[in-house]
Amino acid sequence: MAKGISRRVQYYIIVFVLVLLFTVSIVNIKNIHRDDLDSQEATHPLKKHARFMLPTVAMTCFFISCVFISMIVSEGASTGRDKYAGIMFMCLIGFILTIINVFILSKDNLTNFIKGKKFTVSGLFMALGVGAIVFGFLDNFGMKLGTEALDDNFLQMFLSPFSKDKRFLKHQESIKQNLIRLNDWSNSDWIKIVNHSLRYQDEIKKTGKFPDLVNAINKFQCKPIIIPKEIKGKKEVINDYVDNIRQTFNVIDGSKAMLGNTFSDFIGAILGAAIASLFIYMTSYDGIYTGDDSTDNSFFVTKLSLYAPFMEAFFIALGCIVPVFLHIALDRKGKNNSSCWVIVGIIALIMVVMMGFSSYGVKTMSVSDKKRSVKKTMKDMMERIDLKSDEGNPEESAIYQNISKLVESI
């Protein structure tokens, strides 16, 4: 980076480049897609490894850009300058993925990408496991970025329903400002203020100077509650006024986590749809029979409903842990946080390895595979629609007989 460019600008440039690479990687799936997996003819390396490389580059760029956007938000917390950077970033990614899901990973295109391909057990694990890790990550990461940034708006949105004390209706503007100030307290280093106040509680009763307390208050950079002129000097009314603000804030503050979760789930649903399509492209797993008995009759496929909820829960929890360690690693700058980065690195390695096994495990279905797949699919369809040889219904019986003969002839 050139001299004179602030670290903040550098971070924004890095995020821009990563988002650009993220977008280009997924968009190029349509251009670089290769159908003849088993062909022995010389193929361009990019096309040969596209099923693994393009989604992996895209996901790597996404996760790294998340780290940098977190650093931007954290470093701008004191000034509030980049307060909404995280929200705007997630919305931008959501918009990009929505466009990609419509034009690149649409149902028709996705069918064309995976037609004639069969997944492996590792592909099944990848689709369920890594997909769950990404969802868990988005859930916690989105909540981290969304909650604090939306605090003030949340306070104002819920101001009217909770400010019902008729004595203070004409002081709504003052109450609004005070709720924002209390919100600033909760997001600032209030622990020092409480600690020093307790340390010097005896001396505070007397006159004197308290340098540690004064220093903590100065660094706190928060303002006291506003008391309207009309109620100044009325001790009982002042107490009721402050209690009203405190109770209102406590109700709202207790709901902030739910707001953050709402935001992260909303964004996660948008991102999750496109990412799920990306994993289908990578693994060719969409739930159909592969026609390969070693896969279709394996324990992991036949007993999927038995272990899938526990597997998904485990990987979601694993994904949720990643933002926690990122938060610790980024907020403890200069401290011994190498362990956090090691854990994040191990989880990232697990994802890449699973993506590699699943993408390179995709094979072209043989004619025998296709026959078995059609047979199993048609039998399941007949069972699903309850198609049977019913003597009382000649038309249904005829359909049953025709399809049964077709299945047997395959």
N, C-alpha and C positions, 0 to 999 in steps of 0.2 A: 504494500500500500504506500502511496505517495505521502511525503511529509505534509503535515498540516491538516490531514483528514482525521477527524475525531474518531475515537473507537466506536462510538454510536453509529456514525455513518458507515464505518467499515462493516459493522455487524449487519446493517441494512443492505449493503451491497452483497454480502455473502448470502443473506437470506434470498435476495432477488435472484442471484445466480442459481442457488439450489432449487428454488421454485421453478425457474426456467428449465433446468435439467429434469426436474420431476415431471413437468408437463411434456417436454419433448420425448422423454423415455416412453411414456404411456402412449402418446400420439403415434409414435413410430411403430407400435405393435401392428398397426394395420398395414404399414408399408414393408415391414421386414418379416412378417409372418411367413413361416415355412410349413408346407403341408407334407412333403415327402420325408418323414423322419427317418425311414429305413433306407433311404437312397444312399448308394455307395459313391455317387458322383461327387466331385469336388464342389464344396459349397463355401460361400464367403463366411468367415468365422463369426461375424456379427449375426448373420442369418441362422447359422448353425446353433448358436448359443442364445438366440434371442429370447426363447421361452424362459430362460433363467436370468439372463443379464438385464433385460429391460424392466421387469417388475422389481428385481433386486436393487438396481440403480434408483428407481423411483422411490422405493420404500426407504432406502438409505438416505437419499436427499431429503425426504420428508422428516425423518427422525432427527437428522442433524440440524435442519432448519428450525425444528421445534426447540432444540437446545439453544440456538442463537436467539430466537425470539424470546425465550425465557430470560436470557441474559439482558436483552434490551429492556424488557419489562422490569426486571429486578433493579437494574442500574438507574432506571428512570423513576423508581418508586418515590424517592425523596422529593422530586419536583413535580411528579404527576404528568410529565411531558409525554411519556409513551404509555399512558394508562390503558389506552384502548388498542395498543399494537397487537396484543395477543388475540383479542376478539376479531380484529380486522384480518389477521393472518388466517385464523381458522375459517372465517367466512369466505376468504379468498380461495383457500384450498377446497372448501365445500363447493364453491361456484365452479372452479376448474374441473373437479371430479364429476359434477353434475353434467357439464357439457360433454366431458369424455364419456360418461355413461350413456349419453343419448346418441352420440355420433361415432364413438370408437368401440365401446364395449356394449353396444346395443344387443338385444336378444339375437337378432339375425346375424350380426357380425360374430358374436360369441359362438353361436352354433357353427358358423363357418370355420372359426379358429380351432374348434375341438372335434369337429365331425370326423368319425372314423378313428378316434383316439381312445385309448383306455388308460384309466388311472391305476395307480398301485396303492398298496396299503399305506406307504409313506405319504402318498399324495392325499389320502384320506386324512391322515394325522395332520398334515400341513394345512389343509383347508379348514379343519376344525380347530386345531391347536394354535397356529400362527394367527388365524383370523380372530380367535378369542384374545390373544395377546394384544393385538392391535386395538380391539374394542376396549379392553381394559385400560390400555394406555390412553386412548382418546377420552375415556370417561374421567379419569383422574386429572389428566393434563388439561382438558377443557375446563374442569371445575376450578383448577388452580388459576387459570388465566381469566376465567369469567367472573368469579365471585367478587374479588376486590375491585375490579374495574367497574362492576355494575352496582357497587354499594350505594353510592349517592342517589342514583336513579331509583334503586329499590326503595330507599328511604322515602323519597318524594312520592313514589307511586303508591305507597301504602300509608302515607301521612294521614290523609283524610279519614279513612275508616277507623284509625286507632286514636285520633285526637278528638275525643268526644266531650271533654270537660267544658261545659258551657261557659264557665267563668273565664276561660282563656281563648274563646273563639276569635276574638279580635286580635289575638297575638299569634295568629297562624304563621305569619312570616318569621317571627322571632323563633317559634317552635321549630320551623323548618331549618333555620340556620343552626339552631342548637343541636338538632339531630345530626346534622352534618359534622358539627364539632365533636360530638360524642363518637361518631364514626371515625373521625381522625384520631381520637384518643385510642380507640381499640386497635387501630392499624399502626400506631406508633409505639415507641418503646416505653410503655406505661409502667413496666416492671421496675425500672430505675426510680421513677417518681415514688412509687409505693414503697420500695425498699428504703430509700433515703428518708422518706417521711417517717417510717417506722423506726429507723436507726436514731433519728433525731427527735422522736416524739416528745421526750422530756424537755429537751432544749428549746423546741418550738414553742413550748408554753412560756418560755422566757424570752427576753430580747437577746439578740445576737445574730451573728452572720453564720450561714451554713454553706460554705463553698461547694461541697459535693452536691447538695440539694439544688443550689442555684444553677450549677453546671448541668445537672440532669434536666432541670426545667428548661434551660436554654436549648438543649439538644432536643427536647421533646417537641418543640416548635408547634405547640398547639395553643388554642385560645380558650379562655374560661367561658362558662355558660353566660349567655346574655340575659340580664334581668331587665324587663321592660320598666320604663320610668314610672308607669302607673302603679306598679306593685312594690316598688322599692320602699324600704322602711317598714313593710308589713311582714314581719317574720313568718307568721303562720301561713300567709298566702304564698310567700316565696318558697317555703318548704313544700307546699302542695304543688306549686308550679314546677319545681325541680323534680319532684316525685313523678309528676305526670309525664315529663320528658323522659325520665329514666325508664319508667315502665313501658312507654311507647317504644323506646329504643331497644329494650330487652326483647320485646316480642319480635321486632323486625330483625334484630341481630341473630336471634335464634333461628330465623328462617333463611338466612343468607346462604347457608350450605345447600339448602334445597333449591335456591335460585341457581347456584353454581351448577348443581347436578342437572337441573332442567336445561340449562344452556349446553352443558357437555353432552347430554343425551340427544338434544336436538341436532347439534353439529355431528355427533357420533353416528346418528342415523343416516345423515346425508353422506358422510364420508364412508360409512360402512357399506352402503349399497355398491358404490364403485369399487371399493377394495375387495368386496366379495367377488365381484365380476373379475377383478384382476387375478384373484387366486384360482378361479375356475379356469381362466386362460392358462395359468401356470401349471395347474395339476390335472386339468381335464376332468375334475371330479364334479359331477352334477347330479349324482345319485342314481344314474342308470346302471343297468347290468353291463359289465365289461365283456361278458362271454368267456372270460378266462376263469375256469373253475378254481384255480389256485387262489384267485383274488375273491371271486364272488362267494365261494364256500368257506373262506377263511373265518376264523373266530372274530376277528376285528370288524368284518363286514356284517356277518350274520347276527352278531350280538351288539351291534352298534347302539341300539336303543338302551341297552343295559348299562354301558359305561360312558356313553357320550355326555350325559349331563354332568358327571363327575369330572370328566376330562375337560369339558368346556369351563366348568367352574374353576378348576385348578389353573388353567391357562389365563382366564380372565384375571384371577388374583395375581398371577405372575405379571401380567401386563399392567395392573394397577400399581404394583410395587415400583415399576420403573420410574414414573414421575416422582415418587417419594425419594428415591435415591438421587435422582437428578436435582431435586430441590435441596437436599442436604449438601450435595457436591458443589452446587453453584452458589449457595448461600454461605458456605464455610470456606471462602477464598483464603488461600494461604495457610489453611489448616490441614491436618492429616485426613484428607478425604479420598485418598487413593483407593481405599476399600470399596467406597461407593461406586467409583468408576469401574473397578474390577467386576462388581456384580452386574452393572449395566452392560459391560462388555461381554460377559458370559451369556446373558440373556440374548444380546444381539447375535452372538456367535451361534447359539442354538437356533435362532430364527433363520440365519443364512444357511446353516447346514441342512435344516429341514426343507428349506426352499430348493436347495440344490438337489437333494435326493428325490424330491417329488417332481421337479421339472424334468430332470434327466431320466426319471423312471417312466415318463409318458411314452407309450409305444403305439404303433399303428395296429388296429384290429385286423386279424386275419379273417378269411372267409368263414372259417369254423367259429371264430369268436362272434362274428356277426350273426350267424345262425343261432347259436346258443342264446345270445342276447335277445334276439327277436322272440324266441320260444318262451324264455322266462318272462319277458315283458308282456307278451300276449296272455300268458297264463295268469299273471297278476292282474291284468286289465279285466279279464273275464271274471276273476274272483271279486274284484273291486265293484264292478257294475252288477254283480250277482246274475251273470248270464248263465242259464242252465237249460238243459233239455227238458222242457215242460210240455207234456202231452196236451195239457189244457190250453196251451198257447202255441199254436203251430208256427206262427211267425218267429217268435223268440227261439223256438226249438230249431227252426231252419237255420237261423243265424248261428246258433251254438254249434250245430253240426258242420256248417261250412267253415267256421273258424277253427274248429277242432281238427278237421281234415287238413286245413292249411298249416296248422302248427305241426301236425304229424308228418307232413310232406317236406318240411324244411330240414 
